[in-house]
Amino acid sequence: MERSKQKQLNQSEKQATSADDSSVNGHFDEKMKITNRTDLPLAGSGESSAQSPHAIESWREERTRSLEDNQMSLPSIAAAYTTILRGLGEDPQRQGLLKTPWRAATAMQFFTKGYQEKIIDVLNDAIFDEDHDEMVIVKDIDMFSMCEHHLVPIFGRVHIGYLPNKRVVGISKLARIVEIYSRRLQVQERLTKQIAVAITEALQPAGVGVVIEATHMCMVMRGVQKMNSKTVTSTMLGVFREDPKSRDEFLTLIRH
C-alpha cells in the first residue's frame, strides 16, 4: 500500500513538473517569436519565406489586447491603483485623488496601447514594388516606452535604415512600427530587435539597421540617479551585419 501511494505521488509530481515546463516553454515560445529569430529569410540569403511561415505569422498575428479588453479591465486596474494609493499612506477619498485611480488606469492603457495594434494593419497597403537599391534612412523618430522592471518611462530617439530589395514601405510606417513596439512594457534591447525583425519580415530587404538612444527614468529618478546617462542599442541584420562598409555608411548617416 505504501509503495502504491509513493508511486502515485511520484507520478503526480512528474506530471506537475511537465506541465510547468510546457507552460514556461509555451510562454517564451510565444513571446520570443520576434526577438530571437535565427532563421529569418533575408533577401540575398538564398532562403525563401516559405521555409519559415511561422516567421511571417509573428508580425501578422500578435495582437494580445482589444478595445473591449480595455473596457472590461479598466475597473480592476483602477481598483489596483486605489490599493497602491492606500499602501503609500494616502487617502484615495480626498478631493485631489478621487479620480486619480481612473485617470492612472486610462493612462496606463494608453502607455501600453501597442498590445492592441498589429503590424499588418499598419503595413498592409503601404508596401510598394520599387526598383530602388540604395539605402533608406529615417532617423530621430521620437520614442516613448515603459520599463518593464519599474513601470517608469523610457524615452529617446530611434534611427532606422534598410537596403531595399525591389520593395519599399511608406516612410511614415517605420515610425508607426516604432510606436507599436515601444508602447508596451519593454527593455530597450528587445525593442530594438523587434523593430528590426518586423521590417525584415515585412519587406525582405537586403539588410536592416536599427539604433536606439534612450533615457531610462529608472536610472534618473531612482537607483544610481545619473541625470545625463543614455543607453544606446543596435540591431544589424543582413548586409548591415555582414558588410562593414554598409554598416559604417548607415552609422555615419544617422550621426549627421
C-alpha positions as CSV (number, residue, x, y, z in Angstrom):
1,M,0.0,0.0,0.0
2,E,2.8,2.4,0.9
3,R,4.6,1.5,-2.3
4,S,1.5,2.2,-4.3
5,K,0.9,5.6,-2.7
6,Q,4.5,6.6,-3.2
7,K,4.3,5.6,-6.9
8,Q,1.1,7.7,-7.3
9,L,2.8,10.7,-5.6
10,N,5.9,10.4,-7.9
11,Q,3.6,10.3,-11.0
12,S,1.7,13.4,-9.8
13,E,5.0,15.3,-9.2
14,K,6.3,14.3,-12.6
15,Q,3.1,15.5,-14.4
16,A,3.1,18.8,-12.5
17,T,6.8,19.3,-13.4
18,S,6.0,18.5,-17.0
19,A,3.0,20.9,-17.0
20,D,5.2,23.7,-15.5
21,D,7.9,23.1,-18.1
22,S,5.5,23.2,-21.0
23,S,3.9,26.3,-19.6
24,V,7.2,28.1,-19.3
25,N,8.3,27.0,-22.7
26,G,5.0,28.0,-24.2
27,H,5.3,31.4,-22.7
28,F,8.7,32.0,-24.1
29,D,8.0,30.4,-27.5
30,E,5.1,32.8,-27.9
31,K,6.8,35.9,-26.6
32,M,10.1,35.4,-28.4
33,K,8.8,34.8,-31.9
34,I,10.1,38.2,-32.9
35,T,13.0,38.7,-30.5
36,N,15.0,35.5,-31.0
37,R,14.6,34.6,-34.7
38,T,17.7,33.0,-36.0
39,D,16.2,31.7,-39.3
40,L,14.8,34.9,-40.7
41,P,14.7,34.8,-44.5
42,L,16.8,37.8,-45.6
43,A,16.9,38.9,-49.2
44,G,20.0,37.7,-50.9
45,S,20.5,34.9,-48.4
46,G,19.0,32.2,-50.7
47,E,16.2,31.5,-48.4
48,S,12.5,32.0,-49.1
49,S,9.7,32.9,-46.8
50,A,8.1,29.6,-47.5
51,Q,10.8,27.9,-45.4
52,S,9.7,29.7,-42.2
53,P,6.0,30.5,-42.4
54,H,5.8,31.0,-38.6
55,A,8.2,34.0,-39.0
56,I,5.5,35.8,-41.1
57,E,2.8,34.9,-38.5
58,S,4.9,36.6,-35.8
59,W,4.1,40.0,-37.1
60,R,0.7,39.3,-38.6
61,E,-0.9,37.6,-35.6
62,E,0.5,39.2,-32.4
63,R,-2.4,41.4,-31.1
64,T,-2.9,40.5,-27.4
65,R,-5.4,43.1,-26.2
66,S,-8.5,44.6,-27.8
67,L,-10.5,47.7,-27.2
68,E,-13.2,45.5,-25.5
69,D,-10.5,44.2,-23.2
70,N,-9.6,47.8,-22.2
71,Q,-13.2,48.5,-21.2
72,M,-13.5,45.3,-19.2
73,S,-10.2,45.6,-17.4
74,L,-10.4,49.4,-16.6
75,P,-12.3,48.9,-13.2
76,S,-9.9,46.3,-11.9
77,I,-6.9,48.4,-12.9
78,A,-8.4,51.5,-11.2
79,A,-9.1,49.4,-8.1
80,A,-5.4,48.3,-8.1
81,Y,-4.3,51.9,-8.2
82,T,-6.6,52.7,-5.2
83,T,-4.9,49.9,-3.3
84,I,-1.5,51.4,-4.2
85,L,-2.5,54.8,-3.0
86,R,-3.6,53.4,0.3
87,G,-0.4,51.4,0.5
88,L,1.6,54.6,0.0
89,G,-0.2,56.2,3.0
90,E,-2.5,58.4,1.0
91,D,-6.3,58.8,1.3
92,P,-7.9,57.9,-2.0
93,Q,-11.1,59.7,-0.9
94,R,-9.5,63.1,-0.6
95,Q,-10.5,65.6,-3.3
96,G,-7.3,65.6,-5.3
97,L,-7.2,61.8,-5.5
98,L,-10.9,61.0,-6.1
99,K,-10.4,60.4,-9.8
100,T,-6.8,59.5,-9.8
101,P,-7.2,55.7,-10.0
102,W,-9.3,56.0,-13.1
103,R,-7.0,58.6,-14.7
104,A,-4.0,56.4,-13.9
105,A,-5.7,53.3,-15.3
106,T,-6.6,55.1,-18.5
107,A,-3.1,56.5,-18.9
108,M,-1.5,53.1,-18.4
109,Q,-3.7,51.6,-21.1
110,F,-2.6,54.4,-23.4
111,F,1.1,53.9,-22.5
112,T,0.7,50.2,-23.5
113,K,-1.6,50.6,-26.5
114,G,0.9,48.7,-28.6
115,Y,-0.6,45.5,-27.3
116,Q,-3.8,46.2,-29.2
117,E,-2.2,47.0,-32.5
118,K,-0.9,44.7,-35.3
119,I,2.0,45.5,-37.7
120,I,-0.1,44.1,-40.6
121,D,-2.8,46.7,-40.0
122,V,-0.1,49.4,-40.5
123,L,1.8,47.9,-43.4
124,N,-1.0,46.1,-45.4
125,D,-1.5,48.9,-48.0
126,A,1.9,50.6,-47.7
127,I,4.4,48.2,-49.2
128,F,5.2,49.0,-52.8
129,D,7.3,47.4,-55.6
130,E,10.0,49.8,-56.5
131,D,13.3,49.4,-58.3
132,H,15.4,51.2,-55.7
133,D,18.5,49.6,-54.2
134,E,20.1,52.5,-52.2
135,M,19.9,52.9,-48.5
136,V,16.7,54.4,-47.0
137,I,17.1,56.0,-43.6
138,V,14.5,57.6,-41.2
139,K,16.2,59.0,-38.1
140,D,15.3,60.9,-35.0
141,I,12.0,59.1,-34.5
142,D,10.7,60.1,-31.1
143,M,10.0,57.1,-28.9
144,F,8.2,56.7,-25.5
145,S,8.1,53.4,-23.7
146,M,7.7,51.9,-20.2
147,C,10.4,50.0,-18.4
148,E,9.0,46.6,-17.6
149,H,11.1,46.3,-14.4
150,H,10.0,49.5,-12.7
151,L,7.0,50.8,-14.8
152,V,8.6,54.1,-15.3
153,P,9.2,55.9,-18.7
154,I,11.9,55.3,-21.3
155,F,12.2,58.0,-23.9
156,G,14.5,58.8,-26.7
157,R,15.1,58.5,-30.5
158,V,15.1,55.7,-33.0
159,H,17.1,55.6,-36.2
160,I,16.1,53.1,-38.9
161,G,17.8,52.2,-42.1
162,Y,17.2,49.5,-44.7
163,L,18.6,48.4,-48.1
164,P,15.6,47.7,-50.3
165,N,15.3,44.6,-52.5
166,K,12.7,45.7,-55.0
167,R,10.2,46.7,-52.3
168,V,9.9,49.8,-50.2
169,V,7.5,50.9,-47.4
170,G,5.9,54.3,-46.8
171,I,8.4,56.1,-44.6
172,S,5.8,57.1,-42.0
173,K,5.1,53.4,-41.5
174,L,8.5,53.0,-40.0
175,A,7.6,55.4,-37.3
176,R,4.3,53.5,-36.8
177,I,6.2,50.3,-36.2
178,V,8.3,52.1,-33.6
179,E,5.1,53.3,-31.9
180,I,3.5,49.8,-31.8
181,Y,6.5,48.1,-30.2
182,S,7.5,51.0,-27.9
183,R,4.0,51.4,-26.4
184,R,4.4,48.2,-24.4
185,L,6.3,47.2,-21.3
186,Q,9.8,46.9,-22.7
187,V,13.5,46.5,-22.3
188,Q,15.5,48.5,-24.8
189,E,17.4,45.6,-26.2
190,R,14.2,43.7,-27.1
191,L,12.5,46.8,-28.5
192,T,15.5,47.4,-30.9
193,K,15.4,43.8,-32.2
194,Q,11.6,43.7,-32.6
195,I,11.6,46.8,-34.8
196,A,14.4,45.4,-37.0
197,V,12.9,41.9,-37.3
198,A,9.4,43.3,-38.1
199,I,10.9,45.3,-41.0
200,T,12.9,42.3,-42.2
201,E,9.9,40.0,-42.2
202,A,7.6,42.5,-43.9
203,L,10.0,43.8,-46.7
204,Q,12.6,41.1,-47.1
205,P,15.3,43.7,-47.7
206,A,18.9,43.1,-48.2
207,G,19.6,44.5,-44.8
208,V,18.1,46.4,-41.8
209,G,19.8,48.5,-39.1
210,V,18.1,50.0,-36.0
211,V,19.8,52.2,-33.4
212,I,18.0,53.5,-30.3
213,E,19.3,56.2,-27.9
214,A,17.2,56.5,-24.8
215,T,17.0,57.8,-21.3
216,H,15.7,55.5,-18.6
217,M,13.9,57.2,-15.8
218,C,14.7,54.2,-13.6
219,M,18.3,55.3,-13.7
220,V,17.5,59.1,-13.4
221,M,14.8,59.2,-10.7
222,R,15.9,56.2,-8.6
223,G,18.9,53.9,-8.2
224,V,22.1,55.5,-9.4
225,Q,20.3,58.7,-10.3
226,K,22.5,59.7,-13.2
227,M,20.7,62.5,-14.9
228,N,22.7,62.6,-18.1
229,S,23.1,58.9,-18.8
230,K,21.8,57.4,-22.1
231,T,21.6,53.9,-23.3
232,V,22.4,53.0,-26.9
233,T,21.4,49.7,-28.5
234,S,21.6,48.5,-32.1
235,T,20.4,45.6,-34.2
236,M,22.0,44.9,-37.6
237,L,20.6,42.3,-40.0
238,G,21.6,41.1,-43.4
239,V,24.3,43.2,-45.2
240,F,24.3,45.7,-42.3
241,R,25.6,42.9,-40.1
242,E,27.8,41.2,-42.7
243,D,29.3,44.1,-44.6
244,P,31.3,46.6,-42.6
245,K,31.1,49.3,-45.3
246,S,27.2,49.2,-45.4
247,R,27.1,49.3,-41.6
248,D,29.6,52.2,-41.4
249,E,27.6,54.1,-44.1
250,F,24.4,53.7,-42.0
251,L,26.1,54.7,-38.7
252,T,27.7,57.7,-40.4
253,L,24.5,59.0,-41.9
254,I,22.4,58.8,-38.7
255,R,25.0,61.0,-37.0
256,H,24.5,63.9,-39.4
